[in-house]
Amino acid sequence: MNLSYWEIKSWLTNIDFTVIGSGIVGLNCALHLRERFPEANILILERGILPQGASTKNAGFACFGSLSELLYDLKTDSEEDVLQLVKKRVDGLQLLRQTLGDKAIGYKNYGGFELFSNKDDELLDSCLSQRMYINDLLKPVFKETVFHVRPDSFNFKNIKTDCIFNSFEGQVDTGKMMAALLHKVQSKNIRILNNVTVESFEDTGSRVRLKTARFEFLCAKLFVATNGFASQLLKEDVKPARAQVVITKPISNLHIKGTFHLDRGYYYFRNIDNRILLGGGRNLDFKGEETTEMKQTELIQNKLRELLRTTILPNIPFEIDYSWSGIMGVGDQKKAIVKQVSDHVFCGVRLGGMGVAIGSIVGKELAKLI
């Protein structure tokens, strides 16, 4: 790229901290770096025009895990590990709300529901029989009973009468949240350069050399916060996982309020602006969805439309207004990777589809590594 003296001098010289990724983690990392180092020159690089991975693409669930998900986690992890995972999600959501304010992020506490299809006899029985055990396990975090049994009051079809209700679950307006976070970062004299893809970096021992698709430059410390795209830059246990989403046009007198988990959380939906937003279906093609391509597939899009027609909005006319996809970062473990990679390079990645919940706290932890 043909850069001028002014561009090099004002934007790419004497950079103390460079953050790759302007999503929830990257922006929070930059905010906490500014708190610790008020005079530092901080630069954020973003590959997209807007945050490209999942931060502006997610469903806006302010959640910490459904009952069936927590039971599944206990098959491989200890009670203490699962409890710490939940606590981190709860603490992260609290930090998000404190950082930006509930009004700025459109936070609504409608509660969360786990639904069970008519074929899910075994899963429902397991959840019902172990509900009190999980509630006791979570008491140190919530001080109250978390999961309750409630009848379905939303007229869903092909769904068991009983569902599991969680009063602590909420939802946010993803667009408002990210706009507020971007505004806060920019108000702290932190620069963001968009449409800049980092191709590689080298820790030289004294500084870090970054090569982008447009230019090269040096910085003192580098923070990688690219989550689903992390495997393009790092050799860590994190791989991309695409999530596809659809949203309906506004529906008159929409009676559905809350966040809903279905089929072990592989499908999830909520109300927003008198619409229904529905995402998921990665379980239909795990390998195919292990990609960074921001596309939709006929297989999953058809399934999402079928669920709307047969289960969520039966006998209610609807039209799909938009569809999109986002890229999460997952791995063999659900615990996020927050670590020092080399002398001057650090990373905060593998949020496991819980970016809204833990992104703020992972960004804070990342900034505290130096």
Short mmCIF file of the C-alpha atoms (twelve columns), coordinates in Angstrom:
data_MODEL
# 
_entry.id   MODEL 
# 
loop_
_atom_site.group_PDB 
_atom_site.id 
_atom_site.type_symbol 
_atom_site.label_atom_id 
_atom_site.label_alt_id 
_atom_site.label_comp_id 
_atom_site.label_asym_id 
_atom_site.label_seq_id 
_atom_site.Cartn_x 
_atom_site.Cartn_y 
_atom_site.Cartn_z 
_atom_site.pdbx_PDB_model_num 
ATOM 1   C CA . MET A 1   0.000   0.000   0.000  1 
ATOM 2   C CA . ASN A 2   1.242   3.465   -0.903 1 
ATOM 3   C CA . LEU A 3   1.361   5.114   2.552  1 
ATOM 4   C CA . SER A 4   2.314   8.750   3.054  1 
ATOM 5   C CA . TYR A 5   4.708   10.101  5.652  1 
ATOM 6   C CA . TRP A 6   1.696   11.527  7.543  1 
ATOM 7   C CA . GLU A 7   -0.125  8.190   7.626  1 
ATOM 8   C CA . ILE A 8   2.946   6.325   8.847  1 
ATOM 9   C CA . LYS A 9   3.777   8.980   11.440 1 
ATOM 10  C CA . SER A 10  0.249   9.407   12.844 1 
ATOM 11  C CA . TRP A 11  -1.124  5.871   12.727 1 
ATOM 12  C CA . LEU A 12  1.716   3.327   12.553 1 
ATOM 13  C CA . THR A 13  4.629   4.744   14.541 1 
ATOM 14  C CA . ASN A 14  5.502   4.241   18.221 1 
ATOM 15  C CA . ILE A 15  2.651   1.774   18.794 1 
ATOM 16  C CA . ASP A 16  2.739   0.403   22.338 1 
ATOM 17  C CA . PHE A 17  -0.108  -2.109  22.074 1 
ATOM 18  C CA . THR A 18  -1.733  -3.596  18.985 1 
ATOM 19  C CA . VAL A 19  -4.957  -5.590  19.380 1 
ATOM 20  C CA . ILE A 20  -6.064  -7.823  16.510 1 
ATOM 21  C CA . GLY A 21  -9.861  -8.003  16.423 1 
ATOM 22  C CA . SER A 22  -12.449 -5.351  17.326 1 
ATOM 23  C CA . GLY A 23  -14.972 -7.774  18.809 1 
ATOM 24  C CA . ILE A 24  -16.050 -7.965  22.443 1 
ATOM 25  C CA . VAL A 25  -12.705 -9.386  23.602 1 
ATOM 26  C CA . GLY A 26  -10.493 -7.033  21.625 1 
ATOM 27  C CA . LEU A 27  -12.399 -3.888  22.568 1 
ATOM 28  C CA . ASN A 28  -12.518 -4.809  26.253 1 
ATOM 29  C CA . CYS A 29  -8.821  -5.649  26.167 1 
ATOM 30  C CA . ALA A 30  -8.099  -2.191  24.761 1 
ATOM 31  C CA . LEU A 31  -10.293 -0.507  27.384 1 
ATOM 32  C CA . HIS A 32  -8.486  -2.219  30.246 1 
ATOM 33  C CA . LEU A 33  -5.097  -1.504  28.697 1 
ATOM 34  C CA . ARG A 34  -6.075  2.181   28.634 1 
ATOM 35  C CA . GLU A 35  -7.028  2.020   32.328 1 
ATOM 36  C CA . ARG A 36  -3.651  0.534   33.212 1 
ATOM 37  C CA . PHE A 37  -1.563  2.603   30.793 1 
ATOM 38  C CA . PRO A 38  -3.238  6.029   30.342 1 
ATOM 39  C CA . GLU A 39  -0.543  7.390   28.017 1 
ATOM 40  C CA . ALA A 40  -0.062  4.296   25.843 1 
ATOM 41  C CA . ASN A 41  -0.499  4.404   22.076 1 
ATOM 42  C CA . ILE A 42  -3.118  1.693   21.412 1 
ATOM 43  C CA . LEU A 43  -4.137  0.477   17.962 1 
ATOM 44  C CA . ILE A 44  -6.871  -2.026  17.060 1 
ATOM 45  C CA . LEU A 45  -6.858  -3.800  13.693 1 
ATOM 46  C CA . GLU A 46  -10.106 -5.226  12.310 1 
ATOM 47  C CA . ARG A 47  -10.398 -7.360  9.181  1 
ATOM 48  C CA . GLY A 48  -13.969 -6.276  8.440  1 
ATOM 49  C CA . ILE A 49  -15.825 -3.025  7.977  1 
ATOM 50  C CA . LEU A 50  -17.591 -4.047  11.205 1 
ATOM 51  C CA . PRO A 51  -16.345 -6.635  13.750 1 
ATOM 52  C CA . GLN A 52  -16.154 -9.639  11.461 1 
ATOM 53  C CA . GLY A 53  -16.399 -12.839 13.513 1 
ATOM 54  C CA . ALA A 54  -19.287 -13.287 15.929 1 
ATOM 55  C CA . SER A 55  -19.564 -10.083 17.979 1 
ATOM 56  C CA . THR A 56  -22.008 -8.400  15.587 1 
ATOM 57  C CA . LYS A 57  -23.423 -11.695 14.304 1 
ATOM 58  C CA . ASN A 58  -24.520 -13.457 17.510 1 
ATOM 59  C CA . ALA A 59  -28.052 -14.070 18.774 1 
ATOM 60  C CA . GLY A 60  -27.674 -11.787 21.798 1 
ATOM 61  C CA . PHE A 61  -28.241 -14.417 24.488 1 
ATOM 62  C CA . ALA A 62  -27.168 -13.273 27.972 1 
ATOM 63  C CA . CYS A 63  -26.941 -16.873 29.170 1 
ATOM 64  C CA . PHE A 64  -24.600 -19.173 31.098 1 
ATOM 65  C CA . GLY A 65  -25.688 -22.644 29.977 1 
ATOM 66  C CA . SER A 66  -28.903 -24.657 29.816 1 
ATOM 67  C CA . LEU A 67  -29.615 -27.509 32.206 1 
ATOM 68  C CA . SER A 68  -28.904 -30.190 29.586 1 
ATOM 69  C CA . GLU A 69  -25.651 -28.443 28.591 1 
ATOM 70  C CA . LEU A 70  -24.408 -28.379 32.177 1 
ATOM 71  C CA . LEU A 71  -25.285 -32.067 32.612 1 
ATOM 72  C CA . TYR A 72  -23.385 -32.855 29.415 1 
ATOM 73  C CA . ASP A 73  -20.354 -30.887 30.651 1 
ATOM 74  C CA . LEU A 74  -20.336 -32.900 33.883 1 
ATOM 75  C CA . LYS A 75  -19.723 -36.059 31.874 1 
ATOM 76  C CA . THR A 76  -16.204 -34.883 31.084 1 
ATOM 77  C CA . ASP A 77  -15.437 -32.143 33.636 1 
ATOM 78  C CA . SER A 78  -15.440 -32.033 37.424 1 
ATOM 79  C CA . GLU A 79  -18.133 -30.289 39.435 1 
ATOM 80  C CA . GLU A 80  -15.644 -27.580 40.383 1 
ATOM 81  C CA . ASP A 81  -14.645 -26.988 36.748 1 
ATOM 82  C CA . VAL A 82  -18.284 -26.692 35.638 1 
ATOM 83  C CA . LEU A 83  -19.095 -24.390 38.541 1 
ATOM 84  C CA . GLN A 84  -16.129 -22.127 37.676 1 
ATOM 85  C CA . LEU A 85  -17.244 -22.100 34.029 1 
ATOM 86  C CA . VAL A 86  -20.714 -20.908 35.045 1 
ATOM 87  C CA . LYS A 87  -19.291 -18.360 37.485 1 
ATOM 88  C CA . LYS A 88  -17.065 -16.876 34.805 1 
ATOM 89  C CA . ARG A 89  -20.047 -16.496 32.474 1 
ATOM 90  C CA . VAL A 90  -22.113 -14.846 35.201 1 
ATOM 91  C CA . ASP A 91  -19.250 -12.524 36.166 1 
ATOM 92  C CA . GLY A 92  -18.627 -11.700 32.517 1 
ATOM 93  C CA . LEU A 93  -22.249 -10.732 31.935 1 
ATOM 94  C CA . GLN A 94  -22.187 -8.569  35.039 1 
ATOM 95  C CA . LEU A 95  -19.023 -6.837  33.815 1 
ATOM 96  C CA . LEU A 96  -20.628 -6.224  30.401 1 
ATOM 97  C CA . ARG A 97  -23.659 -4.624  32.043 1 
ATOM 98  C CA . GLN A 98  -21.506 -2.524  34.371 1 
ATOM 99  C CA . THR A 99  -19.233 -1.376  31.545 1 
ATOM 100 C CA . LEU A 100 -21.973 -0.179  29.196 1 
ATOM 101 C CA . GLY A 101 -25.228 -0.029  31.185 1 
ATOM 102 C CA . ASP A 102 -28.408 -2.017  30.596 1 
ATOM 103 C CA . LYS A 103 -30.070 0.683   28.497 1 
ATOM 104 C CA . ALA A 104 -27.120 0.978   26.128 1 
ATOM 105 C CA . ILE A 105 -27.114 -2.760  25.398 1 
ATOM 106 C CA . GLY A 106 -30.894 -3.218  25.351 1 
ATOM 107 C CA . TYR A 107 -30.774 -5.730  28.197 1 
ATOM 108 C CA . LYS A 108 -34.077 -7.493  28.923 1 
ATOM 109 C CA . ASN A 109 -34.546 -10.066 31.665 1 
ATOM 110 C CA . TYR A 110 -37.340 -12.176 30.168 1 
ATOM 111 C CA . GLY A 111 -35.819 -15.418 31.414 1 
ATOM 112 C CA . GLY A 112 -34.684 -18.481 29.467 1 
ATOM 113 C CA . PHE A 113 -36.501 -21.683 28.554 1 
ATOM 114 C CA . GLU A 114 -35.147 -25.079 27.577 1 
ATOM 115 C CA . LEU A 115 -37.586 -26.924 25.338 1 
ATOM 116 C CA . PHE A 116 -37.723 -30.631 24.579 1 
ATOM 117 C CA . SER A 117 -39.099 -32.138 21.385 1 
ATOM 118 C CA . ASN A 118 -41.632 -34.954 21.562 1 
ATOM 119 C CA . LYS A 119 -38.795 -37.360 20.730 1 
ATOM 120 C CA . ASP A 120 -36.607 -36.209 23.639 1 
ATOM 121 C CA . ASP A 121 -38.051 -38.494 26.350 1 
ATOM 122 C CA . GLU A 122 -34.670 -39.595 27.642 1 
ATOM 123 C CA . LEU A 123 -33.181 -36.092 27.711 1 
ATOM 124 C CA . LEU A 124 -36.186 -34.604 29.505 1 
ATOM 125 C CA . ASP A 125 -36.231 -37.415 32.075 1 
ATOM 126 C CA . SER A 126 -32.532 -36.882 32.729 1 
ATOM 127 C CA . CYS A 127 -33.005 -33.132 33.211 1 
ATOM 128 C CA . LEU A 128 -36.005 -33.561 35.492 1 
ATOM 129 C CA . SER A 129 -34.308 -36.189 37.636 1 
ATOM 130 C CA . GLN A 130 -31.081 -34.192 38.035 1 
ATOM 131 C CA . ARG A 131 -32.519 -30.692 38.224 1 
ATOM 132 C CA . MET A 132 -32.239 -30.387 42.001 1 
ATOM 133 C CA . TYR A 133 -28.677 -31.724 41.912 1 
ATOM 134 C CA . ILE A 134 -27.678 -28.970 39.469 1 
ATOM 135 C CA . ASN A 135 -29.557 -26.354 41.470 1 
ATOM 136 C CA . ASP A 136 -27.627 -27.373 44.588 1 
ATOM 137 C CA . LEU A 137 -24.366 -27.269 42.618 1 
ATOM 138 C CA . LEU A 138 -25.078 -23.703 41.450 1 
ATOM 139 C CA . LYS A 139 -26.187 -22.372 44.856 1 
ATOM 140 C CA . PRO A 140 -22.748 -20.863 45.659 1 
ATOM 141 C CA . VAL A 141 -23.019 -18.671 42.542 1 
ATOM 142 C CA . PHE A 142 -26.705 -17.664 42.494 1 
ATOM 143 C CA . LYS A 143 -27.773 -18.124 46.145 1 
ATOM 144 C CA . GLU A 144 -31.181 -19.149 44.755 1 
ATOM 145 C CA . THR A 145 -32.798 -21.960 42.814 1 
ATOM 146 C CA . VAL A 146 -31.928 -21.531 39.133 1 
ATOM 147 C CA . PHE A 147 -33.903 -24.120 37.156 1 
ATOM 148 C CA . HIS A 148 -37.671 -24.566 37.554 1 
ATOM 149 C CA . VAL A 149 -40.175 -26.784 35.737 1 
ATOM 150 C CA . ARG A 150 -42.872 -24.875 33.861 1 
ATOM 151 C CA . PRO A 151 -45.545 -25.827 31.331 1 
ATOM 152 C CA . ASP A 152 -45.142 -24.494 27.788 1 
ATOM 153 C CA . SER A 153 -47.334 -21.377 27.616 1 
ATOM 154 C CA . PHE A 154 -46.301 -20.248 24.128 1 
ATOM 155 C CA . ASN A 155 -48.326 -22.700 22.021 1 
ATOM 156 C CA . PHE A 156 -45.288 -24.356 20.466 1 
ATOM 157 C CA . LYS A 157 -45.924 -27.565 18.535 1 
ATOM 158 C CA . ASN A 158 -44.130 -30.921 18.692 1 
ATOM 159 C CA . ILE A 159 -42.749 -29.868 22.087 1 
ATOM 160 C CA . LYS A 160 -43.088 -31.580 25.455 1 
ATOM 161 C CA . THR A 161 -45.545 -29.987 27.870 1 
ATOM 162 C CA . ASP A 162 -42.839 -29.462 30.479 1 
ATOM 163 C CA . CYS A 163 -39.964 -27.055 29.916 1 
ATOM 164 C CA . ILE A 164 -37.127 -25.869 32.155 1 
ATOM 165 C CA . PHE A 165 -37.282 -22.199 33.101 1 
ATOM 166 C CA . ASN A 166 -34.323 -20.094 34.253 1 
ATOM 167 C CA . SER A 167 -35.189 -16.637 35.596 1 
ATOM 168 C CA . PHE A 168 -31.556 -15.448 35.519 1 
ATOM 169 C CA . GLU A 169 -31.236 -15.561 31.736 1 
ATOM 170 C CA . GLY A 170 -31.622 -12.412 29.668 1 
ATOM 171 C CA . GLN A 171 -31.060 -11.007 26.204 1 
ATOM 172 C CA . VAL A 172 -29.265 -8.036  24.691 1 
ATOM 173 C CA . ASP A 173 -29.519 -6.037  21.488 1 
ATOM 174 C CA . THR A 174 -26.256 -7.073  19.815 1 
ATOM 175 C CA . GLY A 175 -26.128 -4.036  17.546 1 
ATOM 176 C CA . LYS A 176 -26.645 -1.559  20.397 1 
ATOM 177 C CA . MET A 177 -24.116 -3.427  22.530 1 
ATOM 178 C CA . MET A 178 -21.358 -3.289  19.951 1 
ATOM 179 C CA . ALA A 179 -22.105 0.307   18.930 1 
ATOM 180 C CA . ALA A 180 -21.865 1.353   22.591 1 
ATOM 181 C CA . LEU A 181 -18.632 -0.586  23.075 1 
ATOM 182 C CA . LEU A 182 -17.051 0.890   19.947 1 
ATOM 183 C CA . HIS A 183 -18.073 4.393   21.036 1 
ATOM 184 C CA . LYS A 184 -16.578 3.896   24.495 1 
ATOM 185 C CA . VAL A 185 -13.288 2.644   23.061 1 
ATOM 186 C CA . GLN A 186 -12.986 5.490   20.579 1 
ATOM 187 C CA . SER A 187 -13.765 8.027   23.331 1 
ATOM 188 C CA . LYS A 188 -10.640 6.767   25.144 1 
ATOM 189 C CA . ASN A 189 -8.354  7.847   22.270 1 
ATOM 190 C CA . ILE A 190 -7.910  4.301   20.993 1 
ATOM 191 C CA . ARG A 191 -7.590  4.058   17.211 1 
ATOM 192 C CA . ILE A 192 -9.360  1.395   15.154 1 
ATOM 193 C CA . LEU A 193 -8.319  0.619   11.584 1 
ATOM 194 C CA . ASN A 194 -10.943 -1.375  9.706  1 
ATOM 195 C CA . ASN A 195 -10.628 -3.561  6.631  1 
ATOM 196 C CA . VAL A 196 -7.091  -4.571  7.665  1 
ATOM 197 C CA . THR A 197 -6.306  -8.296  7.681  1 
ATOM 198 C CA . VAL A 198 -3.212  -9.397  9.599  1 
ATOM 199 C CA . GLU A 199 -1.442  -12.079 7.571  1 
ATOM 200 C CA . SER A 200 1.396   -12.885 9.975  1 
ATOM 201 C CA . PHE A 201 3.467   -11.575 12.858 1 
ATOM 202 C CA . GLU A 202 6.963   -12.129 14.228 1 
ATOM 203 C CA . ASP A 203 8.175   -11.598 17.773 1 
ATOM 204 C CA . THR A 204 11.693  -10.278 17.113 1 
ATOM 205 C CA . GLY A 205 12.708  -10.463 20.766 1 
ATOM 206 C CA . SER A 206 12.451  -6.740  21.333 1 
ATOM 207 C CA . ARG A 207 9.261   -5.855  19.408 1 
ATOM 208 C CA . VAL A 208 6.609   -7.465  17.223 1 
ATOM 209 C CA . ARG A 209 6.591   -7.076  13.455 1 
ATOM 210 C CA . LEU A 210 3.134   -7.304  11.872 1 
ATOM 211 C CA . LYS A 211 2.458   -7.955  8.215  1 
ATOM 212 C CA . THR A 212 -1.004  -7.051  6.988  1 
ATOM 213 C CA . ALA A 213 -2.498  -7.310  3.541  1 
ATOM 214 C CA . ARG A 214 -1.890  -3.549  3.205  1 
ATOM 215 C CA . PHE A 215 1.242   -2.589  5.178  1 
ATOM 216 C CA . GLU A 216 3.839   -3.665  7.754  1 
ATOM 217 C CA . PHE A 217 4.741   -2.029  11.062 1 
ATOM 218 C CA . LEU A 218 6.226   -2.624  14.512 1 
ATOM 219 C CA . CYS A 219 4.664   -2.524  17.974 1 
ATOM 220 C CA . ALA A 220 5.829   -3.235  21.512 1 
ATOM 221 C CA . LYS A 221 3.135   -5.760  22.489 1 
ATOM 222 C CA . LEU A 222 0.573   -7.708  20.471 1 
ATOM 223 C CA . PHE A 223 -2.807  -9.072  21.654 1 
ATOM 224 C CA . VAL A 224 -4.608  -11.595 19.439 1 
ATOM 225 C CA . ALA A 225 -8.386  -11.516 19.989 1 
ATOM 226 C CA . THR A 226 -9.668  -13.041 16.767 1 
ATOM 227 C CA . ASN A 227 -11.442 -16.086 18.322 1 
ATOM 228 C CA . GLY A 228 -12.857 -18.068 15.359 1 
ATOM 229 C CA . PHE A 229 -10.077 -16.835 13.061 1 
ATOM 230 C CA . ALA A 230 -7.306  -17.543 15.592 1 
ATOM 231 C CA . SER A 231 -6.075  -20.674 13.803 1 
ATOM 232 C CA . GLN A 232 -4.914  -18.456 10.936 1 
ATOM 233 C CA . LEU A 233 -2.382  -16.806 13.269 1 
ATOM 234 C CA . LEU A 234 -1.809  -19.141 16.235 1 
ATOM 235 C CA . LYS A 235 -1.060  -22.796 16.908 1 
ATOM 236 C CA . GLU A 236 -3.591  -23.238 19.715 1 
ATOM 237 C CA . ASP A 237 -6.491  -25.623 20.311 1 
ATOM 238 C CA . VAL A 238 -9.098  -23.448 18.638 1 
ATOM 239 C CA . LYS A 239 -10.956 -23.967 15.378 1 
ATOM 240 C CA . PRO A 240 -13.717 -22.055 13.596 1 
ATOM 241 C CA . ALA A 241 -17.354 -23.028 14.007 1 
ATOM 242 C CA . ARG A 242 -19.883 -21.289 11.800 1 
ATOM 243 C CA . ALA A 243 -23.335 -20.487 13.177 1 
ATOM 244 C CA . GLN A 244 -26.194 -19.662 10.813 1 
ATOM 245 C CA . VAL A 245 -29.065 -17.379 11.764 1 
ATOM 246 C CA . VAL A 246 -32.387 -16.201 10.314 1 
ATOM 247 C CA . ILE A 247 -34.768 -13.498 11.474 1 
ATOM 248 C CA . THR A 248 -38.390 -12.970 10.500 1 
ATOM 249 C CA . LYS A 249 -40.106 -9.805  9.443  1 
ATOM 250 C CA . PRO A 250 -42.148 -8.176  12.246 1 
ATOM 251 C CA . ILE A 251 -45.092 -10.300 13.405 1 
ATOM 252 C CA . SER A 252 -48.253 -8.625  14.713 1 
ATOM 253 C CA . ASN A 253 -49.087 -9.391  18.349 1 
ATOM 254 C CA . LEU A 254 -46.084 -11.654 18.802 1 
ATOM 255 C CA . HIS A 255 -46.703 -13.548 22.056 1 
ATOM 256 C CA . ILE A 256 -43.234 -15.065 22.487 1 
ATOM 257 C CA . LYS A 257 -40.840 -13.410 24.943 1 
ATOM 258 C CA . GLY A 258 -37.618 -14.914 26.217 1 
ATOM 259 C CA . THR A 259 -34.606 -16.881 25.104 1 
ATOM 260 C CA . PHE A 260 -35.188 -20.496 24.115 1 
ATOM 261 C CA . HIS A 261 -32.872 -23.505 23.811 1 
ATOM 262 C CA . LEU A 262 -33.913 -26.593 21.832 1 
ATOM 263 C CA . ASP A 263 -32.288 -29.937 20.997 1 
ATOM 264 C CA . ARG A 264 -29.459 -29.706 23.565 1 
ATOM 265 C CA . GLY A 265 -28.861 -26.092 22.589 1 
ATOM 266 C CA . TYR A 266 -28.072 -26.827 18.946 1 
ATOM 267 C CA . TYR A 267 -31.013 -24.558 18.118 1 
ATOM 268 C CA . TYR A 268 -31.788 -21.311 19.896 1 
ATOM 269 C CA . PHE A 269 -34.317 -18.557 19.328 1 
ATOM 270 C CA . ARG A 270 -35.635 -15.354 20.890 1 
ATOM 271 C CA . ASN A 271 -37.890 -12.382 20.350 1 
ATOM 272 C CA . ILE A 272 -36.484 -9.052  19.162 1 
ATOM 273 C CA . ASP A 273 -38.400 -6.058  17.734 1 
ATOM 274 C CA . ASN A 274 -41.584 -8.160  17.270 1 
ATOM 275 C CA . ARG A 275 -39.565 -10.676 15.284 1 
ATOM 276 C CA . ILE A 276 -38.246 -14.174 15.940 1 
ATOM 277 C CA . LEU A 277 -34.509 -14.700 15.584 1 
ATOM 278 C CA . LEU A 278 -33.504 -18.353 15.194 1 
ATOM 279 C CA . GLY A 279 -30.024 -19.836 14.895 1 
ATOM 280 C CA . GLY A 280 -28.208 -23.145 15.009 1 
ATOM 281 C CA . GLY A 281 -28.143 -26.374 13.063 1 
ATOM 282 C CA . ARG A 282 -24.378 -26.848 13.200 1 
ATOM 283 C CA . ASN A 283 -24.998 -30.426 14.358 1 
ATOM 284 C CA . LEU A 284 -26.394 -31.234 10.903 1 
ATOM 285 C CA . ASP A 285 -22.914 -30.869 9.396  1 
ATOM 286 C CA . PHE A 286 -20.172 -30.385 11.986 1 
ATOM 287 C CA . LYS A 287 -17.335 -30.763 9.494  1 
ATOM 288 C CA . GLY A 288 -18.882 -28.488 6.904  1 
ATOM 289 C CA . GLU A 289 -19.492 -25.787 9.502  1 
ATOM 290 C CA . GLU A 290 -15.853 -25.891 10.617 1 
ATOM 291 C CA . THR A 291 -15.086 -22.977 8.326  1 
ATOM 292 C CA . THR A 292 -14.413 -19.233 8.266  1 
ATOM 293 C CA . GLU A 293 -16.593 -18.711 5.175  1 
ATOM 294 C CA . MET A 294 -19.404 -16.272 5.965  1 
ATOM 295 C CA . LYS A 295 -22.027 -18.124 3.944  1 
ATOM 296 C CA . GLN A 296 -25.293 -19.950 4.474  1 
ATOM 297 C CA . THR A 297 -26.075 -23.479 3.369  1 
ATOM 298 C CA . GLU A 298 -29.317 -24.838 1.978  1 
ATOM 299 C CA . LEU A 299 -29.261 -27.773 4.417  1 
ATOM 300 C CA . ILE A 300 -29.259 -25.629 7.560  1 
ATOM 301 C CA . GLN A 301 -31.333 -22.754 6.212  1 
ATOM 302 C CA . ASN A 302 -34.099 -25.178 5.237  1 
ATOM 303 C CA . LYS A 303 -34.009 -26.745 8.702  1 
ATOM 304 C CA . LEU A 304 -34.296 -23.353 10.402 1 
ATOM 305 C CA . ARG A 305 -37.299 -22.455 8.262  1 
ATOM 306 C CA . GLU A 306 -38.860 -25.842 8.982  1 
ATOM 307 C CA . LEU A 307 -38.492 -25.311 12.741 1 
ATOM 308 C CA . LEU A 308 -40.171 -21.929 12.475 1 
ATOM 309 C CA . ARG A 309 -43.034 -23.390 10.452 1 
ATOM 310 C CA . THR A 310 -43.670 -26.613 12.380 1 
ATOM 311 C CA . THR A 311 -42.581 -25.814 15.940 1 
ATOM 312 C CA . ILE A 312 -42.056 -22.159 16.866 1 
ATOM 313 C CA . LEU A 313 -44.686 -20.335 14.793 1 
ATOM 314 C CA . PRO A 314 -47.252 -22.978 13.832 1 
ATOM 315 C CA . ASN A 315 -50.347 -21.488 12.166 1 
ATOM 316 C CA . ILE A 316 -48.731 -18.029 12.233 1 
ATOM 317 C CA . PRO A 317 -47.765 -16.578 8.837  1 
ATOM 318 C CA . PHE A 318 -44.171 -15.305 8.718  1 
ATOM 319 C CA . GLU A 319 -41.528 -14.227 6.229  1 
ATOM 320 C CA . ILE A 320 -37.755 -14.390 6.577  1 
ATOM 321 C CA . ASP A 321 -36.305 -10.884 6.444  1 
ATOM 322 C CA . TYR A 322 -32.562 -11.559 6.817  1 
ATOM 323 C CA . SER A 323 -30.194 -14.495 7.148  1 
ATOM 324 C CA . TRP A 324 -26.498 -14.471 8.029  1 
ATOM 325 C CA . SER A 325 -23.688 -16.434 9.622  1 
ATOM 326 C CA . GLY A 326 -21.046 -15.780 12.272 1 
ATOM 327 C CA . ILE A 327 -17.810 -17.549 13.161 1 
ATOM 328 C CA . MET A 328 -17.270 -18.835 16.698 1 
ATOM 329 C CA . GLY A 329 -14.066 -20.278 18.138 1 
ATOM 330 C CA . VAL A 330 -14.307 -23.741 19.721 1 
ATOM 331 C CA . GLY A 331 -11.936 -26.481 20.850 1 
ATOM 332 C CA . ASP A 332 -11.620 -29.680 22.860 1 
ATOM 333 C CA . GLN A 333 -12.233 -27.726 26.073 1 
ATOM 334 C CA . LYS A 334 -14.784 -25.021 26.869 1 
ATOM 335 C CA . LYS A 335 -12.368 -22.970 28.927 1 
ATOM 336 C CA . ALA A 336 -11.150 -19.910 27.034 1 
ATOM 337 C CA . ILE A 337 -7.461  -19.676 26.129 1 
ATOM 338 C CA . VAL A 338 -5.959  -16.585 27.750 1 
ATOM 339 C CA . LYS A 339 -2.180  -16.880 27.710 1 
ATOM 340 C CA . GLN A 340 1.187   -15.446 26.815 1 
ATOM 341 C CA . VAL A 341 2.287   -16.871 23.461 1 
ATOM 342 C CA . SER A 342 5.823   -15.416 23.382 1 
ATOM 343 C CA . ASP A 343 7.784   -12.597 25.009 1 
ATOM 344 C CA . HIS A 344 5.643   -9.870  23.474 1 
ATOM 345 C CA . VAL A 345 2.560   -11.709 22.148 1 
ATOM 346 C CA . PHE A 346 -0.607  -12.636 24.067 1 
ATOM 347 C CA . CYS A 347 -3.944  -14.169 23.097 1 
ATOM 348 C CA . GLY A 348 -7.551  -14.402 24.317 1 
ATOM 349 C CA . VAL A 349 -9.455  -16.861 22.122 1 
ATOM 350 C CA . ARG A 350 -11.745 -19.953 22.112 1 
ATOM 351 C CA . LEU A 351 -14.882 -18.473 23.629 1 
ATOM 352 C CA . GLY A 352 -16.931 -21.554 22.733 1 
ATOM 353 C CA . GLY A 353 -20.071 -19.734 21.599 1 
ATOM 354 C CA . MET A 354 -20.270 -17.789 24.883 1 
ATOM 355 C CA . GLY A 355 -18.759 -14.521 23.668 1 
ATOM 356 C CA . VAL A 356 -21.560 -12.305 24.991 1 
ATOM 357 C CA . ALA A 357 -21.190 -13.900 28.424 1 
ATOM 358 C CA . ILE A 358 -17.418 -14.096 28.787 1 
ATOM 359 C CA . GLY A 359 -16.033 -11.699 26.168 1 
ATOM 360 C CA . SER A 360 -15.758 -8.766  28.581 1 
ATOM 361 C CA . ILE A 361 -13.942 -10.724 31.264 1 
ATOM 362 C CA . VAL A 362 -11.646 -12.495 28.779 1 
ATOM 363 C CA . GLY A 363 -10.670 -9.083  27.399 1 
ATOM 364 C CA . LYS A 364 -9.924  -7.870  30.916 1 
ATOM 365 C CA . GLU A 365 -7.840  -10.974 31.698 1 
ATOM 366 C CA . LEU A 366 -5.953  -10.570 28.425 1 
ATOM 367 C CA . ALA A 367 -5.011  -6.981  29.267 1 
ATOM 368 C CA . LYS A 368 -3.781  -8.070  32.704 1 
ATOM 369 C CA . LEU A 369 -1.240  -10.514 31.235 1 
ATOM 370 C CA . ILE A 370 1.370   -7.762  31.005 1 
# 
